[in-house]
Amino acid sequence: MRPMTDNELDALLDDVESDRAERKMNWAGDASEKVRQAVCAFANDLPNHQLPGIIFIGAKDDGAPSTITIDDKLLKTLSDIKTDGKTVPPPTLTVEKRMVKGVDMAVISVWPADAPPVRYEGRIWIRIGPRRGLASAQDERILNEKRRYRDLHFEAHPVSACSLADLSRAVFEHEYLPNAVAPDVLEANERSYEQRLASCGMVAAADQPIPTVLGLIVCGVSPRTWLPGNYIQFLRIQGTSLADPVIDEAEIDGTVGVMLRSAEDKLKAHLATSVDFTSQSREVRSSAYPLTALQQLVRNAVLHRTYENTNAPVRIYWFSDRIEIINPGGPYGSVNAQNFGKPGFADYRNPQLAAAFKVLGYAQRFGAGIAVAKQELQKNGNPPPEFQIEQNFIAAIIRKAP
């Protein structure tokens, strides 16, 4: 992803008819909404430029500079567009303070998505010449075709031995679709079942309705039949090593929604809560581990694991003094052992699954899971989580509260 040169930015700013540029005088009024729509449109790249779209904050409609202060607060606000969970899959963008036309502007560069369509709050925005608009059914079909012929993430690969019968229509239409697509778009009812599946990445294409890896994970009738490692192994161990007695075990599988709910029920069942009636005037309840932290770390493991070339599950090992949550697959993309878990560093091996997590209510913001877990552990009196980061797996180790 090469940043644009000063000359390229100048030329794009001057070209008021370009479908690759958007200009905003300031960050006020409806600018936040319009910029997010523009980010979605540039990520979809309907004209197939295969080049970044640029949003200038601090420029008038004719390209002339406006007077606006470009400070760290504004740049951080703009960067949050990537992770605030309103645009799914999360867009690839950069935010910079650049000197353009002799003045400082905030420049957002949005790269075309690998797996369109991208939605902002359930709607697919596209670029129609110099303006934004909502995608028609035909536009969606074009975006789906673009996804089919790109070098896809593994989650977008079709599973050739599967058929539509291997997807649960009830789960898709009643659990997933109403949360993924805006109500007015659904009411238009211009799209067939196959077209809707394709638009959400659940099948390869409307005219090739073969379930994808994502489709099986999200709404498969029996996902583990096709993805043998798609389950969570739970062990409760009476001791501090795997050689000690196992007092409870489970293999938790199903769609990703069923799997996460079942895993969280299992965690709740094993969380003992003590009640202190004597040391204070009001009763005080405490637990060895905060449930929210465990939920976030399990969800993080399921989301960021690799589903390719492995039959290994996500593992939850609950020892007497700690809990270990292990997922197959090491750091991915811009995340490495040095910056893992630090604010502002997030990348997605499974970007469409990240979108599904947002749709299903398992993520409010992208990249916030570890931060939330750390905060909850601190509030509960637990030590900070420890992370063992290897090439083929990541383990989160949560120590018991004193």
C-alpha positions in Angstrom: 0.0 0.0 0.0 2.0 2.9 -1.3 1.1 6.4 0.1 0.2 8.9 -2.6 2.8 11.5 -3.5 2.1 15.3 -2.9 1.7 15.8 -6.7 -0.8 12.9 -6.9 -2.8 14.4 -4.0 -2.8 17.8 -5.6 -4.1 16.5 -8.9 -6.8 14.4 -7.2 -8.0 17.3 -5.1 -8.3 19.5 -8.2 -10.3 16.9 -10.2 -13.8 17.7 -8.9 -15.3 15.1 -11.2 -13.2 12.2 -9.9 -14.9 9.2 -8.4 -11.8 8.6 -6.2 -12.0 11.8 -4.1 -14.3 13.2 -1.4 -13.8 16.6 0.2 -15.1 17.9 3.5 -14.6 21.5 4.7 -14.5 20.5 8.4 -15.5 17.8 10.9 -18.9 19.2 11.9 -22.6 18.6 11.3 -23.2 15.5 9.2 -19.5 15.1 8.2 -19.0 12.0 10.3 -21.9 10.2 8.6 -20.9 11.3 5.1 -17.3 10.3 5.5 -18.2 6.9 6.8 -20.4 6.4 3.7 -17.5 7.5 1.5 -15.2 5.0 3.3 -17.7 2.3 2.5 -18.0 3.4 -1.1 -14.2 3.5 -1.7 -13.8 0.1 0.0 -16.3 -1.4 -2.5 -14.5 0.2 -5.5 -17.4 -0.5 -7.9 -15.6 1.1 -10.8 -12.7 -1.4 -10.2 -9.9 1.2 -10.1 -7.9 -1.0 -7.8 -6.5 2.2 -6.3 -7.2 4.0 -3.0 -10.0 6.5 -2.7 -9.0 9.7 -0.9 -11.0 11.8 1.6 -9.7 15.3 2.2 -10.8 16.9 5.5 -10.1 20.6 5.2 -11.1 21.1 1.6 -14.1 22.8 -0.1 -16.1 21.2 -2.8 -14.1 22.9 -5.5 -10.8 21.7 -4.0 -9.8 25.0 -2.4 -8.4 24.7 1.2 -10.7 25.6 4.1 -9.6 26.7 7.5 -9.5 23.8 10.0 -7.2 22.7 12.7 -5.7 19.3 12.1 -4.8 18.0 15.5 -4.1 14.6 17.1 -7.7 14.4 18.4 -9.1 14.7 14.9 -6.7 12.2 13.5 -7.5 9.7 16.2 -11.3 10.2 15.6 -10.8 9.6 11.9 -8.6 6.5 12.6 -11.4 5.1 14.8 -13.6 4.7 11.6 -11.7 1.5 10.9 -12.4 -0.1 14.3 -15.7 1.4 15.5 -17.7 -1.6 14.2 -20.1 0.4 12.0 -18.4 -0.6 8.7 -18.0 -4.4 8.0 -15.8 -6.1 7.1 -13.4 -3.6 8.7 -12.0 -1.3 6.0 -8.3 -1.0 5.2 -7.4 2.7 5.6 -4.7 5.1 6.7 -5.1 8.6 8.2 -2.4 11.2 7.7 -1.8 14.9 8.3 -0.5 16.1 4.9 0.5 19.4 3.4 -1.8 19.9 0.4 -2.0 23.2 -1.5 0.2 24.7 1.1 -2.1 24.0 4.1 -2.5 21.1 6.5 -5.3 18.6 5.7 -6.3 15.3 7.1 -6.1 12.7 4.4 -7.9 9.4 4.6 -6.7 6.8 2.1 -9.1 3.8 1.7 -8.0 0.7 -0.2 -10.4 -1.5 -2.1 -11.7 -4.5 0.0 -10.5 -8.0 -0.8 -14.0 -9.4 -0.1 -16.7 -6.9 -1.1 -19.4 -5.9 -0.6 -18.6 -3.8 2.4 -21.6 -2.4 4.4 -21.9 0.7 6.6 -24.7 0.2 9.1 -26.3 -2.5 7.0 -26.2 -0.6 3.7 -23.8 -1.0 0.7 -22.5 2.4 -0.4 -20.9 2.8 -3.8 -19.3 5.6 -5.8 -21.4 6.9 -8.8 -19.2 9.4 -10.5 -18.4 12.2 -8.0 -21.2 11.3 -5.7 -22.2 8.5 -3.3 -25.2 6.2 -3.6 -26.7 3.0 -2.4 -26.0 -0.2 -4.4 -28.7 -1.7 -6.5 -29.2 -5.5 -6.8 -27.2 -5.4 -10.0 -24.4 -3.4 -8.2 -24.3 -6.1 -5.5 -24.0 -8.8 -8.1 -21.0 -7.0 -9.6 -19.3 -6.7 -6.2 -19.9 -10.4 -5.6 -18.3 -11.2 -8.9 -15.2 -9.1 -7.9 -14.9 -11.1 -4.7 -15.1 -14.4 -6.6 -12.2 -13.7 -8.9 -9.8 -12.2 -6.3 -7.1 -13.9 -4.3 -9.4 -14.7 -1.4 -8.9 -15.2 2.3 -9.4 -18.9 3.2 -12.8 -18.1 4.8 -14.1 -17.0 1.4 -13.1 -20.2 -0.4 -16.0 -22.4 -1.5 -16.2 -25.9 -0.1 -16.8 -27.8 -3.4 -18.4 -30.9 -1.8 -21.1 -28.9 -0.1 -24.5 -27.8 -1.3 -27.1 -25.3 -0.2 -28.6 -28.1 2.0 -25.5 -27.8 4.2 -26.5 -24.3 5.2 -29.4 -23.6 7.7 -31.8 -21.2 6.0 -33.5 -20.5 9.3 -30.2 -19.4 11.0 -29.3 -17.2 8.0 -32.7 -15.6 7.5 -33.8 -15.2 11.2 -30.5 -14.8 13.1 -28.0 -13.3 10.7 -29.7 -11.4 7.8 -31.9 -9.0 9.9 -28.8 -7.8 11.8 -26.6 -7.6 8.7 -28.8 -5.7 6.3 -30.8 -2.5 7.0 -34.5 -3.1 7.3 -35.4 -0.9 4.3 -33.0 -2.8 2.1 -34.6 -6.1 3.2 -38.1 -4.8 2.6 -37.2 -4.0 -1.0 -37.1 -7.8 -1.5 -35.4 -7.6 -4.9 -32.9 -10.3 -4.1 -33.3 -14.1 -4.1 -32.1 -16.4 -1.3 -29.0 -17.2 -3.3 -28.2 -13.5 -4.0 -28.6 -12.7 -0.3 -26.3 -15.5 0.7 -23.7 -14.4 -1.9 -23.9 -10.8 -0.7 -23.1 -11.9 2.8 -20.2 -14.1 1.6 -22.0 -17.4 2.6 -21.8 -18.9 -0.9 -19.3 -18.3 -3.7 -21.9 -16.6 -6.0 -25.6 -16.5 -6.7 -25.1 -18.5 -9.8 -22.6 -20.8 -8.0 -24.3 -21.3 -4.7 -21.6 -23.5 -3.1 -21.2 -22.7 0.6 -18.0 -21.0 1.6 -15.9 -21.7 4.7 -17.5 -18.6 6.2 -21.0 -19.8 5.4 -20.4 -23.1 7.1 -18.9 -21.4 10.2 -21.8 -18.9 10.5 -24.9 -20.9 9.5 -23.8 -24.5 8.6 -26.1 -27.4 9.5 -23.0 -29.4 10.7 -19.9 -27.2 10.4 -17.5 -29.7 11.9 -18.3 -32.2 9.3 -16.5 -30.0 6.8 -14.1 -28.2 9.1 -12.9 -30.8 11.6 -11.1 -28.2 13.8 -14.1 -26.0 14.1 -14.8 -26.6 17.8 -13.7 -25.7 21.3 -12.1 -28.2 23.6 -12.9 -27.5 27.3 -11.0 -29.2 30.1 -11.4 -28.5 33.8 -8.4 -30.0 35.6 -7.9 -30.6 39.3 -4.3 -29.6 39.5 -1.8 -27.4 37.6 -0.7 -29.7 34.8 -2.3 -31.8 32.0 -1.2 -34.9 33.9 -3.6 -34.1 36.7 -7.2 -35.5 36.9 -9.8 -34.1 34.5 -13.0 -33.3 36.4 -15.0 -32.0 33.4 -14.5 -32.0 29.7 -16.5 -31.0 26.6 -16.2 -30.7 22.9 -18.3 -27.6 21.9 -19.2 -27.3 18.3 -22.0 -26.0 16.0 -22.4 -22.6 14.3 -20.2 -19.9 15.6 -23.1 -18.4 17.5 -24.0 -21.7 19.2 -20.4 -22.5 19.9 -19.7 -19.2 21.6 -22.9 -19.3 23.7 -22.3 -22.9 24.8 -18.7 -22.1 25.7 -19.8 -19.1 27.8 -22.4 -21.2 29.5 -19.7 -23.7 30.4 -17.5 -20.9 31.8 -20.4 -19.6 33.9 -21.1 -23.1 35.3 -17.5 -23.3 36.6 -17.2 -19.8 37.9 -17.6 -20.0 41.7 -18.7 -16.7 43.3 -17.9 -16.1 47.0 -20.0 -13.8 49.2 -18.6 -11.8 52.1 -21.3 -10.8 54.6 -19.0 -9.7 57.5 -16.2 -7.5 56.5 -18.4 -4.6 55.2 -21.9 -3.3 55.8 -23.1 -4.7 52.5 -22.4 -8.1 51.0 -19.5 -8.3 48.6 -19.4 -10.8 45.8 -16.2 -11.9 44.2 -14.9 -14.4 41.7 -11.6 -15.9 40.8 -12.0 -14.7 37.2 -14.2 -12.0 35.7 -16.6 -13.6 33.2 -16.4 -10.6 30.7 -12.6 -11.1 30.4 -12.9 -14.8 29.7 -15.7 -14.1 27.1 -13.5 -11.6 25.3 -10.5 -13.8 25.2 -12.5 -16.9 24.0 -14.1 -14.8 21.3 -10.7 -13.4 20.3 -9.4 -16.9 20.0 -12.3 -18.1 17.8 -12.1 -15.0 15.6 -8.4 -14.9 15.0 -7.6 -18.6 14.7 -6.6 -20.1 11.4 -9.1 -22.5 9.8 -6.6 -23.5 7.1 -4.4 -26.6 7.1 -5.2 -27.6 10.7 -7.7 -29.8 12.5 -6.8 -28.3 15.9 -9.6 -26.7 18.0 -9.5 -23.7 20.2 -8.6 -25.0 23.6 -9.8 -23.8 27.1 -7.8 -25.5 29.8 -9.0 -24.5 33.3 -6.4 -25.5 35.9 -6.5 -24.9 39.7 -4.4 -21.8 39.5 -5.0 -20.4 36.0 -6.9 -20.7 32.7 -5.2 -21.1 29.4 -7.0 -20.2 26.1 -5.1 -21.4 23.1 -5.9 -20.8 19.4 -4.2 -22.4 16.3 -2.5 -19.8 14.2 0.2 -17.2 15.2 0.2 -13.5 14.7 -1.1 -12.3 11.3 -0.4 -9.3 9.0 0.7 -6.2 10.8 0.5 -7.9 14.2 3.7 -9.5 15.6 5.0 -10.7 18.9 6.3 -7.3 19.8 3.0 -5.3 19.3 0.5 -8.0 20.0 -2.3 -6.7 22.3 -1.2 -3.1 22.2 -3.8 -0.4 21.4 -3.9 0.5 17.7 -2.4 -2.8 16.4 -5.0 -5.1 14.9 -5.2 -7.2 11.7 -7.6 -9.8 10.5 -6.8 -13.3 9.2 -10.6 -13.7 8.8 -12.1 -10.2 8.0 -15.5 -11.5 6.9 -15.8 -13.6 10.1 -15.0 -10.3 12.0 -17.9 -8.8 10.2 -20.1 -11.7 11.2 -19.0 -11.3 14.9 -20.2 -7.7 14.7 -23.5 -8.7 13.1 -24.1 -11.4 15.7 -23.4 -9.1 18.6 -20.0 -10.6 19.6 -18.0 -7.5 18.8 -18.9 -3.9 19.4 -15.6 -2.4 18.3 -12.8 -4.1 16.3 -9.5 -4.7 18.1 -10.9 -3.9 21.6 -11.2 -7.5 23.0 -7.8 -7.7 24.7 -8.1 -4.2 26.1 -11.4 -5.0 27.6 -10.1 -8.2 29.1 -7.1 -6.4 30.6 -9.4 -3.8 32.2 -11.8 -6.4 33.6 -8.9 -8.5 35.1 -7.5 -5.4 36.7 -10.9 -4.5 38.2 -11.3 -8.0 39.6 -7.8 -8.0 41.2 -6.3 -10.6 38.7 -2.7 -10.2 37.4 -2.5 -8.9 33.8 -3.0 -11.7 31.1 0.1 -13.3 29.8 0.5 -14.2 26.1 2.6 -16.9 24.7 3.1 -16.0 21.0 4.5 -18.7 18.6 4.4 -19.1 14.9 1.6 -21.6 15.0 -0.4 -20.7 18.0 -1.2 -18.1 20.6 -1.9 -18.8 24.2 -3.6 -16.4 26.7 -2.8 -17.3 30.3 -5.1 -15.8 33.0 -4.0 -16.2 36.6 -6.4 -16.7 39.5 -7.2 -13.6 41.6 -5.6 -13.7 45.1 
